[in-house]
Amino acid sequence: MKRPLPSPPSIPLLTSGAYTAGSYHTTSLPPTLISSSVDGDSVSFEWTAPGSGSAVYKVTAIGSVVFSGWDDEVGAPHYDRSKLAVRCTCPSGKEQRMNTLRSGRVLYVCKHARSALDGACDPDGTKAIEGMRRERVELLKREKDRQEEEHPGERARITALLAGKTYEEIADALQAALKTFAGLSSLTALFPASPSSALPSPTLKTCGRCSTDYDPNGNPASLVCRKYHPDDSVNMVWESSKKCYSECGDCGRTFGLDGYNSWTKNGPREEGDTCYETEHVPLEEYDGSNDPFVKNLKR
């Protein structure tokens, strides 16, 4: 009698909705799981993925799947993209990591990481999420009933008030509330300073590359380290009376193409308005002499 094959390890609560493929390409061979560790909700997975030719890439998934909210209160779940770090050493993997940081909301992955995660999805994840959704529906119903009992009409009033305000106006009102004792007390209750809260107290570090202070546990978009092309290093290059582009004297990148077709094979490329764009590095871990992003810059 044949014994059933053991089920491959999975990442708790991981479903395909937790990540987004950054391209439509697929892998011809699935990645090979090298190691996996599951401690409660926290995981550490590693795969190797075959690339073109003899290239072999490493895919890692470290952290946990954490919910941060729901669409329309009880619709599709929102995931905290900063809690599960997924990386691949292939060129596209690095690009998707930056796309994730720029977005701050979406976990973008390359084709190798997508294939790896597809094989690590929790078979009971969808069922568990549906159970959480039902619990939330019941909780919100009880909370709404209590609101109407203890604060009749206030929910409808504030809902209408917020609907008529822009995000900027709401942010201005919150900033104004910070200046009073009562306002600060209300906001502290709304945004408690605990590690598990939506807005924990910041833990600031200094980037060794750009000297910017940042919070490693803050908004993923704030983890991006970039240098824009200095104005005094940008030269305008005219190829004809109808074709021109800008070139940075510091990094050599070209940008601001005007008059070129997107499918042109020869000629300048649109390489963006930065000399480099990567992740911040803590000052205590930074080695400037071996930093590939700055060693080729002229200043």
N, C-alpha and C positions, 0 to 999 in steps of 0.2 A: 504494500500500500504506500503510495507516494505521500510524503508530507507536504503540506502547503508551504509555499515560499514565504519567508518572513516579510511583513509589510515594510516598505522603506520608511525611514524616520521622516516626520513631518514637523512643520513649524506651527505651533498652536495658533489657531484662529486665522491662519493665512489662507486667503482666497484670492482668486485672480483679480478681484476688485481692489486689492491693496496696492497694486503696482501697475504701471503703464509702459508698454513697449515704446521705445523712442524711435523705432523704425519698423517697417513692414517686413524686413528680412527675417529669415528663419535659419536655424542651424541644421546642417545635414546630419550631424551626429550629436546625440544628447551629451551634456557634461557628465563627468564621472564624479560621484560623491566620494570624497577622500576622508572627511571626518565630520562628525556631528556631535553636538552636545546640547541637551535640553535640560534646563534646570527651572522647573516651574514654567513660567511664560518666557524666560530668557533663553536665547539660543545662540549657538555659534556653529555655523555650517561652512564647509569649504569644498569646492569642486574644482576639477581641472576641465578645461574646455578646449577641444581641438580648433585651431584656427586655419587660415590658409597656409598651404605649404607645410612646413614643419613647426609652425608656431603653436605654442600651447599657452593658454591663458588661465589665470586663477580667478575664480569667482568666490566671494565671501558674503555671508549674510549674518550680521551680528546685531543683537538687540532683542526686541519683542514687538509684536503686533499690538498697538494700542489704539483704542477708539478715542476720537476727540469731539464727536458730535454726530448728528444725523441730519439728512436733508429733510426740510419741512418738519422738523422735530422727530419724526419717527419713520422717515423714508430710508434711503440708502445710507449706509454708515460712512462717516468721515474717519480717516486714519491719520494719526500723528506721524507724519513722514520722517520726523527727526528721530524716532525711537527705533527704527529698523534701518540699519546702514547696510546697503547692498552695493557692492563694488565689483568691477571686473577690470583686469589689467589691459584689456584690449583698447585700442584707440577710441572706439565708440563708447566703451564703458566710462572712460574719463569724461567724455563729452556729456553723457547722460547724467553723471554725477553733478556736473556744473549746472545742467538744466534743472535738476532737482533743487539745488541750492537757490538758483535764480527764482524758481517758482515759489518755493516755500510751502507748497500745498500738495504737489504731485510727486510721487516716487517714480522717476523715469529710470528704466533699465535697458541695457543693450540686449541683443538677441541671445547671447550666451547666458546672461543672468535671467532673462525671461524663461528660457528653457529649463534652467536649474530650479527656479522658483515654481514653475508649473509642476515639476515632479515632487516638490516639497509642500504642496498645499495640504491643509488639514482636511481629511475626508469628512470629518464631522464639523468643519468650520461653518459651512452654510447653515446647518441645523442649529449650531450654537448661537450664531448671529441672529437667526430668526427668533430664538428663545429670548435673547436680550432685547430684541425689538418689541416683542410682546410685553415683556416686563416693563419696558419704558412707556408703552402705551397706557398700561394700567397705572403706573406711577404718575404720569402727567395728568391723567383723568382725576386721580385723587387730589393732586396738587391744585388743579383748577377748581375743584369743588371747594377746597379749603380756602382758596383765594377769594372766591365769591362770598363765602360765609364770613370771613374776617375782614376783607377789604372789598366790599361790594362796588362794582363798577370801575375799580381802579385799573384792572387789567385792560379793559377795553379802552379806557382813557389814555393810558400810556402807550398801548399799541397804536392808536391813532396818532398820538404825538410823534412817535418814532417814525411812522410811515411818512410823515410830512417833513422830515428832516434829512439832510444829506449826512454822509459819514463825517464830513469835515465839521458840520455844525454839532453833531453828537460829540465828537472828539473835543471840540472847543468847550462844550458844556462840562465835560468830565474834567478838563484842565482847570476850569473855573471852580469846580467843586473842591478841587484839591487845596484851595486857598482858605477853606473854612474848616473848623473842627468837625462840624456835623457832616460836611461833605466827605472829608477824609475817612470818617468812621463808616459811612455808608459804602465807600469804595473799597475799604479794607475788608468789609464783610463780603462784598461782591467778588473781590480778587484776593483771596487769602494767600499769604506768603508761605507756602509749604512746597516741598519738592514735587508733590503730586498735583499741585494746582495748575490752573491754566497759565498763571503768571507768577512763577516762583521768583524769589529774590535773585537778582542777577549775580553771576560769578564772573567777574571781569578778568580777562587776560589781555596781554599786549602781544600783537603780532610782530614777530621778529623781522618780517620782510618789509611791512609798510608802516609799522609803529602805531597802527590803529588799535584802540581798545575795543574788545568784542566779548560777547557772552557765548561760550561754547554750547550752552544749553538753551540759547535763545532762538529767535526766528532763524530758520536755516538760511534765508536770504542774506542775513547779516554776516554769515560766515565766509562770504565771497571776498577774496583779496584781489584787487585789480588796480592797474595803473593806466590812466587814460593818456592818450598821446599828448605830450606837452605842446601847447600852441606854437611856441617858438622853435619847435623841432619839426613842424609839419610843412612840407613843400607841396605846392600845386604843380602837377605835371600835365602839360598839354601835348597830346599826340596829334591832334588836328584841331581845326576851329570848332569841331563839334564833339570832340572826345577829350576828357580830362579825368584825372583822379588825384587823390592826395596820398602822399607817402611820408611815413614817420621816419625822421632821421635817427631816432633812438633805437628802434627795433627793426626797421625796414619793412614793416607791414604796410599794405596798401588798403585804401578804403575810400568811401565817398565817390564811387565810380559814377560817371555821368556820360551817357551816350553809348555805353557798351551793352551788348546783348548778354543775358544770363547764360546762354549756351556757348559763348565764345570760349574756345579751348586755349588759344594763345592770348597772351596779354595779362594785364593785372587782374587780381582777384579781390573780391570784397572780403576783407579779413577782420572787419569790425573796428570799433573806435577805441580799443585798448591795446596796450603793449603786451599785457598778459592778464589772464583771469584764471584764478585758481582758488585754493582754500587758504585761510589764515593758518599760520604756524605759530604756536606759542613761543615766546621769546626764549625760554629756557631750552627749547628743543631745536632752535633754528641754527642752521649751519650755512651762513651766507656764501662761503667759499665753494660750496657744492650745490648751490641753488640754480637749477637749469633755467628758471624763469628770469633771473636778473643778471646772470654772468655774461650774457651776450649783449646786454644793453650798453649803449655808449655812455650813459650817465645814470 
